[in-house]
Amino acid sequence: RINRLVRDLTLGNPYIFSLDKSMSLIMVSPSVPSDDFEQLPLLDRQIEKLLAPLAAKYPDFQIERTGMIAVGRDEMDSIGPVTTLITLGAMVLVFLLLIWNFRSVLMPILALIPIIIGIIWTMGFIILTLGTLNLFTVMIMVILLGLGIDFSIHLATRFHEEIVAGKSLEQALGHTIG
């Protein structure tokens, strides 16, 4: 007991406890760089697997993990699957707004085809170059939809104006692209 007190006074206590001694904090430093977005979630999963037997062995204790790695993984796990639904929901809303504006189903379909192709190409490129999606790259689908639909709307509106003005299909396409 005296050896421990001398160590705590000279070197400091290696364990961090709350004032009432009901909580202890154990720091785990990653052995991978903090910007390695592929390895950090795997490391967090390994930490979680290591903590599971401890939680089973000591059911009276609550064993949790925290920090940037755990928070980042939790954010990615929670928003990743939902982002596809958000993108599809935004696409449906844009589609409905375009139907309402053009009073047609064909024009919105033609306006959304380039955006869908662009999203597929962009996500494929991200997966090929980065290997995995993170919180920022997953949101690119929604950003591309919001930013990319403008040009399609301009083209569709111009084409619609030309058709309403009585131009033939060829003339309307020529004036729209020109």
SULKANOR-V648403 format. One record per pair of residues at least 6 apart in sequence whose C-alpha atoms are under 7 Angstrom apart, sorted by sequence separation. I is the first residue (numbers start at 1). J is the second residue. D is the distance in Angstrom with one decimal. If there is no record, write none. Layout:
i = [I:I]
j = [J:J]
d = [D:D]
This chain:
i = [17:18:55:99:127:17:55:16:17:55:16:99:163:98:162:95:159:159:159:158:155:119:44:119:44:41:40:115:41:115:115:111:111:111:107:87:83:87:83:76:80:76:38]
j = [23:24:61:105:133:24:62:24:25:63:25:108:172:108:172:108:172:173:176:176:176:141:69:144:70:69:69:145:73:148:149:152:153:156:156:141:138:142:139:134:138:135:132]
d = [5.6:6.3:7.0:5.6:6.7:4.4:7.0:5.5:6.4:6.0:5.3:6.1:6.1:5.4:5.1:5.8:5.8:6.5:5.4:5.6:6.3:5.9:6.6:6.7:6.2:6.9:6.3:6.4:5.6:6.2:6.6:4.9:6.5:6.7:6.6:6.4:6.8:5.3:6.8:6.5:6.7:5.5:6.8]
